[in-house]
Amino acid sequence: MKSNASNVGEMEDFLMNVEFQWIDEMKRSIALVNWTYIPCFVIVMLGLLGNLLTICKIVLDKSLHTPTYTAIGFLAFSDIMSLIFSALSWFTNIRTYLIATHYHDQTFLNTQDMFYILELMVYHVSLCQIILLVVLRFGLTVNPIECKIHASTSLILIASAAIWIYNACVWFTFRVVFKTLVRENRNQFLKWAAIVEVAVRCLAMLVTLSIMAILHYLKMRAIKTSSVKCNVKRRMNQIVAIIVVILAFYGISYLLATIVMFVSDRTVTAYFSTFHQIIGFVHFSSNPFVYFIFAFVCKKKS
């Protein structure tokens, strides 16, 4: 039987590696994090309110029952879920609590697993919803007649539902495989699982940014040959630029925080993870406001 000291050491190693995130003790290790709680809390509240009002406005206003606003509504919903899970992980020690509570739990899928699946799922759903909206706007701008015929509100509803189902299946399968392999060869697999998750997150962010940048470039080229007014072109360009910059900062901050976590101590990691979390809150909170303006400007030109 293992000694208590051995069990404690094993638990600390598990907490620092298996979830690949910033545990509560590290976040509270420096004063920087403490004063960021208030502005982060304000950003989260504004984001939740903004996303919720966006959904209510779209549902209640029949004139907004269009493909673009439907996509915006689903994006707002995914951002609400992302804010909730990010806030739970940042303002509470729920991750540490779940890991410690279920450390010796032999249940195949427990509360910790479901939290992990939902957290990863809403992160990638939000990115997929952004891609859906950008692709839709590209089609409505470059080939409006054909796109309006095929891209109905029902199609956007089906596509958004498919995004949620697809991500649920992917991350449920990932977690099942993860737990199966951990049981067989835990020490070796934890390291590779961390690398895989980081790589998938970074790849998803790069793909999203690339699609947005390419489609925006092609769309602006198409607009130059159309009769759209120059001031509308500039406003569209500025709004999409804001979206790309915020998303790029969020992706870069995650990459930097992850690299620092593996190569530096807890104090330095806390600085980078705090920066990443603030950018994340801003990203998920600003989407409804930015995209609502984006859709309104695009609607004015048609």
N, C-alpha and C positions, 0 to 999 in steps of 0.2 A: 504493500500500500504506500502511496506517495505521502510525503510529509506535507504539512500545511504550507511551509515556505516554498516547496516545489510547486504546489497547487497555485499559490499566489503569483509566482513567477510565470507560470504557464498562462494564467488568466491575463496578466498584463501584456504578454506577448500576443495573445489572441485579440485583445482589445485594440492593440496598436496596428494590427495587420488585416484581420479578416474583413473589416468593413471599409477599409481604405478611406476613412474620413477622420475629422478632427474631434477627438473625444473631449468631454466637458472639462477635465482637469487641465488640458493644454490650453483651451480657450480662456480659462480664468487665470492663466499663469502670468499675464502681464496686464498693466493698467490700461493699455490701449484699448483692449476689448471692452472694458467696463463702460467707458464713455461712449462707445459706438452703439451700445444697446438702445439708447434713447432715439438717435436719428434713424437707426435701422427699424425700430418699432414704428416710428412715424411713417417711414417709407412703406412698410408692409401694410399698415392701416389704410394709407392713401391708395395703395395698389389694389387691396381687396375691395375698397369702396368703388374705385374707378372701374374695375373689371365687372363688379356686380351691377353698377349703374349702366354700364355698356350693354350687358345682357338684357337687363330690364327694358332699356330703351328699344333694343332691336326686337324683343318679343312683343312689346305693347304697341309699337308704331308699325302699322301694316305697310306703310310706304318703304320701310326698311327690310321687308321680306324679300330680299334679293340675294343672289349667290354671294356677292362680295360681303354684305353685312352678315349673312349666315356664317361664312368662314370667320369673320371677325368675332362673332358670338362664341363659336367653338374655341377660338384662340383665347378669348377672355376666360372661358371656363377652365381650360388647361392651365392658364397662368394663375388662376385662383388656387387650383390644386397644388401647383408648384410653390406658390407663396406659403401655403399652409404647411407643406412638408419641410420647406426650407426653414420656416420660422420655428417649427417644432424641434428641428435638429439644432438650430442656433441658440434659441432662448431657453431651451430645457436640456436636461441630460437624458432624454428619452432613449437615445441610441445606446448609451452606456448602460442604462437600466435594462433595456431589452436583451443586450448581449449577456450581461451578468445573470439575469433571470433565467435565460434559456441556455446557458452555457452547457449544462449537463442534461438538457432536455433531449430525449431520444425521439420525440415526435418528428415525423418527416417534414411537415410544414407547420411552423408555429407562428406566433404573433410577430416575432422578430423577422421571420422570412417574409411575411405579408407586408410588413412595413418597408422592407428592402425592395420588394417587387414593385410596390406602388410608387415608391420614391423614384426609382429608375424609370418606371413607365411614364409618369407625368412629365419628367424631364425631356424624354425623347418625343412624347406626344406633342409637347409645346413646339419643338423644332419642326416636327412634321406638319403641324398646323401652319407655321410660318411659311414653309415651302408651298403648301397648298394655296395659301392666299397670294403669294408672289406669282405662282404659276397662273392662277386665275386672272390676276390683274394684267399679266403679260398677254394672255389670250384675248382679253377684252380690249386691250389697247392696240395690239398688232393686227388681230383678225376679229373685230367686234361682231360682225354679222354672224359668222359661223359659230363663234364662241357663245353668243347669246342663244343660239338655237339648241346647242348641245349641253352647255353648262347651266343647268337649271338648279333651282334651290334644292330640289329632291336629290340631285346628283351630289351636291355638296354635303348634304346630310348623310348620305350613304358613304361618301368618301371619308368624312370625319369619323363616323362610327367604325369604319374599317380600320382607320388609323389606331383607334383605341383597342380594338380587338387584336390587331396584329401585334402591337407593342405588349399587350397583356400576355399573349402566347409566347412571344420571344423571351420576355424576362422571367416568366414563370418557368419556361424550359431551362433558361440559364441557371436559375436558382436550384432547380431540381438536379441538374448535372453537377453544379457546384457542390451541393451537399453530398451527393453520391461519391464524388471523387475525393472530397475532404475526409470522408469516413475511411476510404481505402488508403490514402496517402496524404494525410493532412499537412504535414510540415512542408512538403515539396510543392503541393498544389496551391497553398495560400499565396505564395510569392507570384506564381504565374497567373493566378486569378486576379490579383491586383493589377498586374501589367495589362491583362486582357480588358478589364473594365476601364482603365485609364485610356487605353488605345481606342476602345469603342466610343467613349465619350468624345475624345478629341477628333476622331474620324467623323462622327456625326456632326460636330460643330463645323469642321472644315467643309464637309459636303454641303451643309446648309448655307454657309457663307459663299461658297463657290457658285451655287445655283442662283442665289440672290444677286450676286455681282454680275454674272453672265447675262441673266435675264434682264436685269436693269439696264445694262449696256445696250443690249439688243432693242429693248423697248425705247430707250432714248433716241437711238438711231432711227427707229420707225417714226417717232414723234416729229423728228426734224423734217421729215418729208410730208407731214400732215399739216392740217390747217389749225392745229392747236396754238393758242396764243403763247407768246414767249414767257410771259409772267407765270402762266400755269406750268409751263415746262420747268422753269426754275424752281417753283415751289414743290413740284413732284420730286425733282432731283434732290432738293434739300431734305425733304422728309424721308426718302429712302436712304439717303446718306446717313441720317441720324440713326435709323434702324440698324444699318450695317455696322456703324461705329460702335453702338451699344452692345450689339451681339458679338462683335469682334473683341471688344474689351472683356466681355464675359468669358469667351472662350480662351483668350490669352491668360486671363487671371487664373482660370482653372488649371491650365497647363503649368504655369509658374508655381502655383501653390502646391501642386502635386509633386513637381520636381524637388522643390524645397523640402517637402515632407520627408522624402527619401534620403536627402543628402545633408540636412541641417538639423539643429536642435529644436526643441519645442518653442522657444521664444521667437526665433526667426520664423518658424512655421506659423505661429499665431498671427504675426504681422501679415503675412501673405494670405493666409486663409481668411482673415478679417477683410482684407481688401477684396478678395474674391467674393465673399458673401455679400458685401455692400453692393458690388457691381451686379450680382445676381438679383438682389432685391430690386434694384433700379430697373434692370432688364425686364423682369416679370411684371413690374408695376407700370412701366411706361408704355408697354405694347398697346393697351386699349386706347390710350390717348393719342399716340402717334398714328396708329392704323385708322382710327376713326377720322382723323384729319385727312389722312391719305385717301380714304375712300370718298370723303366729301369733296376733295379737290378733283379727283378723277371723275366723280359724278357731274361736276359742274362743266367739265369740258365736253361731255357728250350731249 
